[in-house]
Amino acid sequence: MPVSYQGSAAPAAPPELPKVKEFMTRKVYTLTANMSLYDAIDLFLKHKISGAPVLDESQKLVGVYTEKDCLKELKNRYYFNHPPGIVGDNMAEHPVTVHPEDHLIKVSDIFLYNPFKMIPVLEKNKLVGLVSRRDVLTVMRSYRK
């Protein structure tokens, strides 16, 4: 079950600040929990991404899987002689999510106080996008005066 971020009490954003729907990535590559580690790595390398949301059979968000999770698999395989795993073995379950109507300050607050680099965007429990630290930096650059 995804977790909508409540975070610290960020001040209300001025109306001119962009909402998530204005800067999120809409084309999102996804994984399934039963995909192999190597299929996930292939997807990351092919599309030059560092992670992806994990969806179940009904297209509901069940986790997030990243390059760091792949490294955990490598460690388990070579140090502990475990066979290569699947995405569901090491994905982060219950990921923090945001809504398309959330604003830039809320997203920035989440990134400041959490180690992850991307946040799934859900609307009515459906994945509609992804926002990354880089997306936030791109918006910030537009405020340069």
Secondary structure as GFF3:
##gff-version 3
##sequence-region A 1 145
A	DSSP	beta_strand	3	4	.	.	.	ID=ss1
A	DSSP	alpha_helix	20	23	.	.	.	ID=ss2
A	DSSP	beta_strand	31	32	.	.	.	ID=ss3
A	DSSP	alpha_helix	37	47	.	.	.	ID=ss4
A	DSSP	beta_strand	51	55	.	.	.	ID=ss5
A	DSSP	beta_strand	61	66	.	.	.	ID=ss6
A	DSSP	alpha_helix	67	80	.	.	.	ID=ss7
A	DSSP	alpha_helix	87	90	.	.	.	ID=ss8
A	DSSP	beta_strand	92	93	.	.	.	ID=ss9
A	DSSP	beta_strand	96	97	.	.	.	ID=ss10
A	DSSP	alpha_helix	104	112	.	.	.	ID=ss11
A	DSSP	beta_strand	118	123	.	.	.	ID=ss12
A	DSSP	beta_strand	126	132	.	.	.	ID=ss13
A	DSSP	alpha_helix	133	141	.	.	.	ID=ss14
###
